[in-house]
């Protein structure tokens, strides 16, 4: 558990599975997958960054860089994001949806977002392959 909060999102009408990993220091990440059979159709990726000890300038540069990276990926067709300070953490959540549409999956593979979860020859994101990859990367199934 390591003090990582339960994944807060749910998926209406989908099987829900979540994973968590400590990414170093006081930071950690949760990934929630919504699937139909073995196909992931929706995903939340939330990273909790510790901002303890950052000066105002460091915090501003840090949050600006994260927002710029998210803006490069955000797309009305399959991705939104939110970012906010919660106490001593800066919480960034990316919501990927409509992953049952082959073009969206191909776009995310091209961007390197789901390269660890799907083969380049695939138009779907396999729940089985994703889970295997996440566990190999150090994530714990919740």
C-alpha positions in Angstrom: 0.0 0.0 0.0 2.8 2.4 0.9 0.3 5.2 1.8 -0.8 5.5 -1.9 -4.4 6.5 -2.0 -6.9 4.2 -3.7 -7.5 5.1 -7.4 -10.4 7.6 -7.2 -12.0 7.0 -10.7 -14.4 4.5 -11.9 -15.7 3.3 -15.2 -19.4 3.0 -15.9 -20.2 -0.3 -17.6 -16.5 -1.5 -17.7 -14.4 -3.8 -15.6 -12.1 -1.6 -13.5 -8.5 -2.5 -12.5 -6.0 -0.2 -10.8 -2.2 -0.2 -10.3 0.2 1.9 -8.2 3.9 2.5 -8.0 6.2 4.8 -6.0 8.2 6.8 -8.6 10.9 8.0 -6.2 11.0 10.2 -3.1 7.5 11.2 -2.0 6.1 10.9 -5.6 3.9 8.1 -6.9 1.6 7.1 -9.7 -1.7 5.3 -10.1 -3.1 3.9 -13.4 -6.7 2.9 -13.6 -7.9 0.8 -16.6 -11.5 0.4 -17.8 -11.9 -2.6 -20.0 -14.3 -4.8 -22.0 -13.1 -8.3 -22.0 -9.3 -8.0 -22.8 -9.5 -4.5 -24.5 -8.8 -1.4 -22.5 -11.2 1.3 -23.6 -10.4 4.0 -21.0 -7.5 4.8 -18.7 -6.6 7.3 -16.0 -3.0 8.0 -15.3 -2.5 10.0 -12.2 0.9 11.2 -10.9 1.4 12.7 -7.5 4.5 14.9 -7.3 5.8 16.1 -4.0 6.4 19.9 -4.1 7.8 20.1 -0.6 10.8 22.4 -0.4 10.2 24.0 -3.9 10.6 27.7 -4.1 7.8 29.7 -5.8 10.0 30.0 -8.9 10.8 26.3 -9.0 7.2 25.4 -8.5 6.1 27.8 -11.3 8.7 26.3 -13.7 7.8 22.8 -12.7 4.0 23.2 -13.2 4.5 25.1 -16.5 6.6 22.3 -17.9 4.0 19.6 -16.9 1.2 21.6 -18.4 3.1 22.1 -21.7 3.7 18.3 -21.9 0.0 17.7 -21.3 -1.1 20.2 -23.8 1.0 18.4 -26.4 -1.0 15.2 -25.8 -4.5 16.5 -24.9 -6.9 16.0 -27.7 -10.7 16.3 -27.8 -11.0 12.9 -29.4 -9.3 10.8 -26.7 -7.5 12.7 -24.0 -8.1 15.4 -21.3 -6.1 16.3 -18.3 -6.3 18.1 -15.0 -3.6 19.4 -12.8 -3.9 21.0 -9.3 -2.0 21.4 -6.0 -3.4 19.3 -3.2 -1.6 20.0 0.0 2.0 19.2 -0.4 1.4 17.3 -3.7 0.9 18.5 -7.3 -1.6 16.0 -8.8 -1.6 15.5 -12.6 -4.3 13.3 -14.1 -4.5 12.3 -17.7 -7.8 10.7 -18.8 -7.6 8.6 -22.0 -10.9 7.5 -23.5 -12.3 6.1 -26.7 -9.4 3.6 -26.8 -11.6 1.2 -28.7 -11.1 3.4 -31.8 -8.0 2.2 -33.7 -6.9 5.7 -34.8 -6.8 6.9 -31.2 -4.6 4.0 -30.2 -2.3 4.5 -33.2 -2.0 8.2 -32.3 -1.1 7.4 -28.6 1.4 4.8 -29.8 3.0 7.4 -32.1 3.2 9.9 -29.2 4.8 7.2 -27.0 2.0 7.3 -24.4 1.0 3.7 -24.6 4.1 2.2 -26.2 4.6 0.0 -23.1 1.1 -1.3 -23.2 0.5 -2.3 -26.8 2.5 -3.6 -29.7 3.1 -1.3 -32.6 1.1 -3.6 -34.9 -2.0 -3.4 -32.7 -5.0 -1.2 -33.0 -6.2 -2.1 -29.5 -4.7 -2.0 -26.0 -4.7 -5.4 -24.4 -5.6 -5.6 -20.7 -3.4 -8.7 -20.3 -0.4 -7.2 -22.1 -0.9 -3.9 -20.2 -1.0 -5.6 -16.8 2.1 -7.7 -17.6 4.0 -4.5 -18.7 2.9 -2.5 -15.6 3.9 -5.3 -13.2 7.3 -5.6 -14.9 7.7 -1.8 -14.5 7.2 -2.2 -10.7 3.5 -1.3 -10.4 1.4 -3.2 -7.9 -2.1 -4.4 -8.7 -4.5 -2.8 -6.3 
